[in-house]
C-alpha cells in the first residue's frame, strides 16, 4: 500500500476524475489508514511504498505490478502522468528479492489482472479496452506461465478489470456483467457458473473493487446489497469508507497490491 499523502485530482484520465472537485488529502489519509488497519486486524502483513510528490495516483498501488507465485510482472502505464510510478514499484520488488520481469507492453498491473489459483488449475483473468493492451495479456502468460483469459471491457466507467470483477476466494469471482462485452460475459458465465453477480448500483459504488482473503471481503461501504449477497454466500463482508479516494476513480482493491509468494 502507498499513503495518499500527495493525493489530488489534478488531471482526469478516467470518467470519475473531476479536476474541479476539491479533495481533502488529510481525510484521504485517514480513510486509507483505516483500510490499512482493517487488513492488519484481519491478520495480514502490510508493506508500505513511499509516496512521491507529483505522483498523486500513487495511492492506487494495485496498478504497479502483478505478482503470481513469487514472480512479478511489472507495469507500464498508459498515461504519462502515471508512468514514473512503475519504477517505484520495481525498486520495491527488487529490494525485497522478488523475481521481477520488466514489461514491453502497456499494462496496469492488478488493475487489469486477477489471479485464481484454484480455478481450472490456476487462471489469470485480464481486462483490455481502456488501459492494458491485449499484447500484454500474452506477455503476462509467458512471464507467469499461467493461462490468461482476455476479457473485453466496454464501459468507460469500468476502465480497469478490478472495478468490474474480483476474486472472492481461490476459485470464484464476483462481477458486474454490464462492464463486459456480450462475448466476454459468455466466457465468464462458462468459467464461473457459481459467480456472484453484482447490480448496477453496487458496481457504480465501487463494490467490485474489493479484496478478499477467501473469507473476509473488504469492500466499499456503499455497496450494501453486494455485502448482503456475500454474506448469504457464506463470506464475511467488512465494509470500509473510502469516499475521498473515489474521486480519483478507485476504492479498496486499487489501494492494495497483493504479494503472492
Ligand atoms: N486515477 C487512477 C487512474 O485513473 C485510478 C486508478 C485506480 N486503480 C485501479 N486499480 N483501478 O489511473
Boltz pocket constraint, residues with backbone or C-beta under 6 A from the ligand:
constraints:
  - pocket:
      binder: B
      contacts: [[A, 13], [A, 14], [A, 17], [A, 57], [A, 60], [A, 62], [A, 63], [A, 82], [A, 108], [A, 110], [A, 111], [A, 160], [A, 162], [A, 163], [A, 248], [A, 249], [A, 250], [A, 251], [A, 253], [A, 254], [A, 255]]
      max_distance: 6.0
